[in-house]
Amino acid sequence: NSDTISDLPNLAPNVSTMGDINDKDVINKKICIAMVSDFFFPNMGGVETHIYQLAQCLISLGHRVIVITHAYGKNSERRGVRWMMNGLKCVLPTVLLTLPLVRQVLIRERVGLVHGHSAFSALANQTLLHARTLGLPTVFTDHSLFGFADVSSILTNKLLNGILSDTCHVICVSHTSKENTALRAMLCPSRISVIPNAIDADVFTPDPDQRDTNYITIVVLSRLVYRKGVDLLSRVIPIICQRHSDVRFLIGGDGPKRLVLEELRERLGIQDRVLLQGQVPHHQVRAHLVRGDIFLNTSLTEAFCMAILEGASCGLSVVSTNVGGIPRFCRLT
């Protein structure tokens, strides 16, 4: 590639070594923004939806947005470059990213800002480092809470501290998440902003006609993984089904813990009362929610649960574990 670092557009003239962005002209300029994360469509989840919706809002403001993620599955047709609504460009490399490949993408697309998402994402962490070597401003959004004691958390926190020490600014989705990130990465709180997640209330509207009046339907919508409390859910279901014959569960989502729920249904013979819907595409989430009376969240840790907002907006009563950032926006009684 004949491009050199000097070919990069001069979009951040006042970005210091520590990454402070102070120039209003830089902030207001229409630039190309690279969203980077391992978590994006076709996988479903809060981070995936957040990136897509944020990208669409930035495009509506006149910016150009690309998403750098990775291909899912050996036989997936989603490889190379794919285009989504409103000109959102997705780059899906099929090999481990290295500096030459990141450099080529950032220079070719004339990226002016790199926005990494999720401390779990190795792709985001790596790209943030490479972007800073090219002199590009960087922003990082932390979507999750981490502990401090186990080996995995210790290693992740050390990595996060090194990367965020040279990141321009950090965004957290709740004040609980901000406290957690500041402690884990040993950052000054003034370098962290709190921007809560949001939903489009015009999309998630109630529809009582979709409810089955013969049942009280409890809706669950999440990835079926350990930290989403699937084991806790599997202990709650038998108790509720035994006490209330008119209650059924409508569970949307997929993951390694789905087997736990399938075994529970088989063992108790309650296939007609525990309905497993599998992965629910985002455009079908409202249709899934409006069939219920109660939205149940059993997460063991949560920085911010968008599904709770979606359920409440659809008119469901919300029952949730009292963890993480949930009490900051969901009044528990």
N, C-alpha and C positions, 0 to 999 in steps of 0.2 A: 504494500500500500504506500503510495507516494505522499499521503497526508502526514503532516508532522504536528507536534503539539502547537506550534505557532499558527497552524491553520484554524485552531479553535476560535469561535467568535468571542469577542471581548464583551461578555455579558455580565461579568462580575468584577468590575474594576476596584471596588472598595471592599472586597472580601479579604479579611486579614487571615493570618495564620490560624487563629482560633475560630475563624469562620463567622464573624459578626457581619450581618447584612444591615447596613445603615442607609444606603443610598435609595431615595424614593424612586429615582429614575430606573434603578435596577429592579426594584420591587414591582413597578408598574409596567415594565417592558413585557411585550408578548414574546414568550420564549418557548422552547421545546422542553418539556418536563418528562423525565424518565422515571416511571414507577417501577420499582424492582422488588420482587418477592418470589419465593417458591410457591406461594399460595395464591392461586388465581383460577378462574374458570378454565375447564369445566368442573373442577372441584367446587363444592358448595361450602360456605361458612361465612362468618362475620367479616374476616379479613378480606376474603375474595370479593364480597359484596361492597365493602368499604372502598377498596381500590377502584372497582368499576364505577361506582357512583361518583367518587371524587374526581376521577378522570373525566367523566361526562360533564361535571360542573365546570372544571377547568377549561374544557373545550368550548363550553358555552360562553366563557369569558374571553375567548379569542386566543388561548394558548394552544399549542400542539402537544399532544401527549402520546407517548409510547409506553408500552408495558413490557418489561423484560422479565420473563419467567422461564419455566422449563417444561419440556414435553412430558406428558403423562402416559406411561405404558409403552411397551416395546412396539406394539402394533398400532399405536395411535396415529391418525392422519393429521393431528394438530402439530405440525413441525414447521420449522423455518419461520416464515412471516405470515401472520393472519390478520385480517382486518375485521373490526367490529363496528358497532353503530357509531355514527357521527365521525367516522374517520379515525377511530381509536386503533392504533397500530400495535400489534403484539409480536414480540420477537421471542421465539421458542427455540433456543439452542439445544442440540442433542448431545453435546459433549460437555465435560467439565470446563467451566469458564476459566480462562487464563487472562492475564493482562493484555496480550495482543488482541484477543477477541473483544474484550470489554472496550478497549481503546478504539477499535475499529467501529463498533456500534455507536459509541458516544460521539466520535468525530463525524461519522457518516451522517448521523441524524442531527448533527449540530445541537446537541443537548446543552441547555443552559442551566439546568438544575436536576440533581439526582435525589429522588425521594425513596428511601428504603423503608420497608414495612416488615415488622415482626422480628424479635430477637431470635426466634426459632429458625429464621431463614438464613442459611449459609450463603445463598446467592446474593441476598441484600447486603449482608455484611461485607462480602468480598467486593461487590461493586462500589460500595461507599468508600472503601480504601482506595480502589483504583481511581475513582472520580477525584479524590483529593490530590492524588499524584498528578492529575491533569489540571489542577487548579480550579476545579468546578465547585460551586457551593453545593452543600448536601444537607438534607433534612432526614430525620429518622422518626418514624412513628412506632411506638411500642404499644402493642395490643393486648399483652398478657401480663400476668403476675408470676413471679418466680420466688422460690425459696432461697435460703442462704446456706443450708447445712449439708445437703446431699451432694455427691460428687458432680452430678450433672449440672446442678445450679452453680456450684463453685466455678466450674470451667466456663460455663456460659457467661457468668458475671464478670470473670476476668477478661474474656473476649470482648464483652460489651464495653467495659471500661476503656480498653484500648481503642476501640473504634469510635466511641462517642466523644472521646477526649479531643478529637479533631473534626467533629461534625458541627456544622454551623448552628443547628438548632434541633431540639428534640420536642416531639409532641406526644402527649399521653391522652388516653381517652377518658380518664377520670382522675380525680384528686388522689384516690387510693393508688392508682397506677403511677401517678407522679411521685408520690412518696416512695413507692417500691423501686422505681427506676433510679431515683436520686441516690438511694442507699446502695443499690446493687452496683451502679456504675460510678459511684462516688462523684456525682456531678453537683454543681451549684444549682439549687432549685430555680434561680433566676434564668437559667438556660433552658428551662422546660416550660412549655405552655400546655394548658389543658384545653382540648377541644373535644367535647363529648360527641359520640356518634349520634347520628340523626336518621330519621326515616321520612319518607314522603307520606304524610297523613292522608293525602288525597288518593293514594294508591291502596293503603290499608284501611278500608272502611268496613263497618259492620254489615252483616247481611243475615239477620235472624231467621230468614226463611230457609237457610241451608242447614239448620240444626235439626237433628232427629229428636222429636218430642218424646219418643219412647225411652230415651236414654239421657243420662248426664254424661256428656263426652268430655274426657280429659285429654287435651292435646299436648303432645311432646314434639318438639322440633329442634333437633341438634345432631351433631356428629356423635355416633355411638362409640365413644372412646372413654377411657377410664376417668379423665379429669372432668368429663361432663356428668359424672355421677350415675352411670348406667347400673353399676352394682347396687347403689342405693335405690334406684328406681325398681330394680328387680326384687328388692325386699319390700317395697311399698305396695306394688301391684297385688300380691296375694292377699294382703291385709284388707285393702279397699274392696277387692272383688268378693271377699268372704263376707264383709260387713254390709255391702250395698249391692244388691242384685241388679240395680238399674244403672250401674256405672260401667262404662267401657273406655278403653284407652285407644287413641289414634296417634300412632308414633311414626313420625317422619324423620328420615335420616339413615345413614349407613355408616358402617365402620366395623372394626374387629370385635366390638362388644355386642354386635347384633346376635351372635350365636348364643349369648347368655339369655337374651329375651326369647329366642326361638326355643331353647331347651325348657325355659320356664313355661311357655305356652303348652308344649307337648306334655310336660310332667303333670300339669294341673288340668289339662283339657279345656283351656279357655281361649282357643283360637278365635272364637266368635266375639270375644270381649277384648282381646288385645290384637289390634290390627296394625301390622307392620307395613308401612307404605313404601319403604325404601327411600332412596335419595329423591328429594323434592326440588325440581328446578325452581330458580328464583321467581320466574313468572307465574308459578303455580302455588307459591307460598300462601298468598291470601286465600285462595280456594281451599287450601288445607286448614288454615286457621279458622275460617268462619264456620266450619262444621262443628266447632267445639263450644263448650260452655266455660271451661276452665283451662288456662294455660299453666303447665307445670314445668318448672326448671329445677333440676336437681344437681346443678354444677357444684363441684368441690372447690373450684377457684374460678374467678371471673373478674376481669378488669372492668368490663362493660358488656352487658348482654343485649344485643340488638333484638334478639328474638322476643324478649320481654316487651320491648316497645311495640313491636309489630303485633303481638298478641293483644296488648292493651288497646292499641289503636283499632283493632278489629272487634272490640267490645267484649273481650274475654276477661274474666276475673283471673288474677295472677297469683299463683302460689310458687314461692321460690325459697331456696336455701339462702340463709343470711351470710353471704360470703363476699369478699372483695369489694368491688365498687358498687354492687347492686343496691345496698341501703342508701347510697348517695342520691339515687334518682327514683327508687321504688319504695314508697312508704309501707313499711311492714306493720301489720296489726296482729 
